[in-house]
């Protein structure tokens, strides 16, 4: 009987964690879209800019893989971002057949501004957390992220 109760608790805990993560993800997505509404950029374009910001120049194929999109979809995305002067296509100096997507100053500025706004939002949400609770949250989120990779 005791084993059944501990298994039930485990199932309930996993169900509650999954539910909380799903709700948190939805809220973050909605807040992110609200923040992006002040910019001439779509959520998928923002994701692409983030990858370029974090990992540097990459090919359409590499960006497609990171975003889980077809190359043709990513090409259309990059075309629109290039039109808005957020990125540019540059030939790889080591192999002229390879074209890399390079983040331009305006793309950098948007990413920087939006990330800072997200951090301010998170700071406001966590204002009632103690320093200890925030450190523990950070540690557990890092651990969860590592386990998911």
Secondary structure by P-SEA (a helix, b strand, c coil): caaaaaaaaaaaaaaaaaaaaaaaaaaaaaaaaaaaccccccaaaaaaaaaaaacccccaaaaaaaacccaaaaaaaaaaaaaaccbbbbcccccccbbbbbbcaaaaaaaaaaaaaaaaaaaaaaccccaaaaaaaaaaaaaaaaaac
